[in-house]
């Protein structure tokens, strides 16, 4: 007999919105495993700048996909999908939920829908299209895409050169539109999980203030010393993990490129920009039901109705 997958309670929202506190409260009332959907919390030794759950929280709750690779090791959406789905399969009882909490929307999308069945990148083609962009501009790329793949052009912003080049690349490599690939993928993958998506949000001014307070708290807790320790371990600034929010800012201070005050100010600015990009991503997902973080009662009622 096929064992049914446990239901997934997905908690998303921008950085500093309070997702960890919400999921901890929910897991206190209704225990279950918690899968971190955060592209930075997977790295060991990077605790303060990634706002990982505290050691006490990780002892109390069943957190997964935190501290699974070193900062110089590769971790991507495909890795997340494989590891997260393995955790879900290991869940013995189907009547308890698994919580998926984090701000990396792409990881959530990949977990639920899988990876599109498309060829990998072709550097020759990409160099070709990038040279066209450099010489003639994004408008030329968009016009080319409109003529060759109008379906894709209708879905891609005319300023998004990365997605335009990818669409043209797939068309060249497969002879098929990326839209066709995505449609087939959605039909094939729409199966595995029964899930509920809950978003945590604040008013703009409140979130911006929370971000500033979080950055200040990270500095108080020793973010600078954490970055120094990473560099002592020979995790250099060239690593993808070390180029993330907070870490690259502290590196630039340590290199003498900024004062500490400048590094902190730019970190706050860049974190706010990142939060806005996250919200743009999540707002496109009509499945998300939004709540204020303090509305735990409302969130619980929504979950109970889903699990009934």
ZIJOCOR-V829899 format. One record per residue. N is the residue number from 0. PHI is phi in whole degrees, 0 to 359 (none if undefined). Layout:
n=N phi=PHI
n=N phi=PHI
This chain:
n=0 phi=none
n=1 phi=284
n=2 phi=280
n=3 phi=286
n=4 phi=295
n=5 phi=292
n=6 phi=293
n=7 phi=252
n=8 phi=255
n=9 phi=257
n=10 phi=247
n=11 phi=234
n=12 phi=156
n=13 phi=289
n=14 phi=302
n=15 phi=71
n=16 phi=277
n=17 phi=103
n=18 phi=297
n=19 phi=297
n=20 phi=297
n=21 phi=295
n=22 phi=292
n=23 phi=296
n=24 phi=295
n=25 phi=294
n=26 phi=289
n=27 phi=290
n=28 phi=284
n=29 phi=223
n=30 phi=301
n=31 phi=185
n=32 phi=290
n=33 phi=241
n=34 phi=262
n=35 phi=282
n=36 phi=257
n=37 phi=229
n=38 phi=288
n=39 phi=253
n=40 phi=290
n=41 phi=288
n=42 phi=272
n=43 phi=291
n=44 phi=71
n=45 phi=246
n=46 phi=259
n=47 phi=289
n=48 phi=291
n=49 phi=258
n=50 phi=55
n=51 phi=294
n=52 phi=304
n=53 phi=292
n=54 phi=305
n=55 phi=294
n=56 phi=295
n=57 phi=287
n=58 phi=285
n=59 phi=283
n=60 phi=246
n=61 phi=270
n=62 phi=276
n=63 phi=224
n=64 phi=63
n=65 phi=240
n=66 phi=60
n=67 phi=252
n=68 phi=219
n=69 phi=280
n=70 phi=299
n=71 phi=260
n=72 phi=258
n=73 phi=279
n=74 phi=215
n=75 phi=215
n=76 phi=299
n=77 phi=294
n=78 phi=296
n=79 phi=300
n=80 phi=302
n=81 phi=298
n=82 phi=288
n=83 phi=294
n=84 phi=293
n=85 phi=295
n=86 phi=297
n=87 phi=296
n=88 phi=294
n=89 phi=287
n=90 phi=294
n=91 phi=288
n=92 phi=262
n=93 phi=267
n=94 phi=265
n=95 phi=250
n=96 phi=283
n=97 phi=249
n=98 phi=269
n=99 phi=241
n=100 phi=232
n=101 phi=168
n=102 phi=255
n=103 phi=271
n=104 phi=301
n=105 phi=297
n=106 phi=296
n=107 phi=297
n=108 phi=298
n=109 phi=293
n=110 phi=300
n=111 phi=279
n=112 phi=243
n=113 phi=79
n=114 phi=261
n=115 phi=297
n=116 phi=278
n=117 phi=221
n=118 phi=294
n=119 phi=290
n=120 phi=292
n=121 phi=243
n=122 phi=298
n=123 phi=296
n=124 phi=297
n=125 phi=296
n=126 phi=296
n=127 phi=299
n=128 phi=289
n=129 phi=293
n=130 phi=292
n=131 phi=296
n=132 phi=297
n=133 phi=296
n=134 phi=278
n=135 phi=244
n=136 phi=97
n=137 phi=295
n=138 phi=299
n=139 phi=293
n=140 phi=300
n=141 phi=295
n=142 phi=297
n=143 phi=298
n=144 phi=294
n=145 phi=300
n=146 phi=285
n=147 phi=269
n=148 phi=213
n=149 phi=299
n=150 phi=298
n=151 phi=293
n=152 phi=300
n=153 phi=292
n=154 phi=257
n=155 phi=248
n=156 phi=297
n=157 phi=292
n=158 phi=263
n=159 phi=269
n=160 phi=295
n=161 phi=300
n=162 phi=290
n=163 phi=296
n=164 phi=296
n=165 phi=297
n=166 phi=296
n=167 phi=293
n=168 phi=299
n=169 phi=296
n=170 phi=298
n=171 phi=294
n=172 phi=280
n=173 phi=243
n=174 phi=77
n=175 phi=236
n=176 phi=289
n=177 phi=299
n=178 phi=296
n=179 phi=297
n=180 phi=299
n=181 phi=293
n=182 phi=293
n=183 phi=297
n=184 phi=297
n=185 phi=298
n=186 phi=294
n=187 phi=289
n=188 phi=271
n=189 phi=286
n=190 phi=206
n=191 phi=312
n=192 phi=243
n=193 phi=264
n=194 phi=218
n=195 phi=230
n=196 phi=251
n=197 phi=239
n=198 phi=253
n=199 phi=251
n=200 phi=221
n=201 phi=226
n=202 phi=295
n=203 phi=307
n=204 phi=294
n=205 phi=294
n=206 phi=296
n=207 phi=298
n=208 phi=294
n=209 phi=297
n=210 phi=296
n=211 phi=298
n=212 phi=294
n=213 phi=295
n=214 phi=300
n=215 phi=300
n=216 phi=294
n=217 phi=300
n=218 phi=294
n=219 phi=297
n=220 phi=280
n=221 phi=107
n=222 phi=301
n=223 phi=300
n=224 phi=294
n=225 phi=296
n=226 phi=293
n=227 phi=300
n=228 phi=296
n=229 phi=297
n=230 phi=291
n=231 phi=296
n=232 phi=283
n=233 phi=71
n=234 phi=267
n=235 phi=279
n=236 phi=298
n=237 phi=284
n=238 phi=291
n=239 phi=303
n=240 phi=297
n=241 phi=278
n=242 phi=262
n=243 phi=274
n=244 phi=305
n=245 phi=88
n=246 phi=290
n=247 phi=292
n=248 phi=291
n=249 phi=291
n=250 phi=299
n=251 phi=293
n=252 phi=294
n=253 phi=296
n=254 phi=279
n=255 phi=84
n=256 phi=280
n=257 phi=227
n=258 phi=284
n=259 phi=297
n=260 phi=297
n=261 phi=295
n=262 phi=299
n=263 phi=293
n=264 phi=297
n=265 phi=290
n=266 phi=298
n=267 phi=297
n=268 phi=298
n=269 phi=291
n=270 phi=293
n=271 phi=295
n=272 phi=298
n=273 phi=296
n=274 phi=299
n=275 phi=294
n=276 phi=294
n=277 phi=299
n=278 phi=295
n=279 phi=300
n=280 phi=297
n=281 phi=291
n=282 phi=295
n=283 phi=283
n=284 phi=265
n=285 phi=286
n=286 phi=281
n=287 phi=281
n=288 phi=260
n=289 phi=265
n=290 phi=221
n=291 phi=286
n=292 phi=299
n=293 phi=279
n=294 phi=274
n=295 phi=296
n=296 phi=299
n=297 phi=295
n=298 phi=297
n=299 phi=297
n=300 phi=298
n=301 phi=296
n=302 phi=293
n=303 phi=300
n=304 phi=295
n=305 phi=293
n=306 phi=279
n=307 phi=296
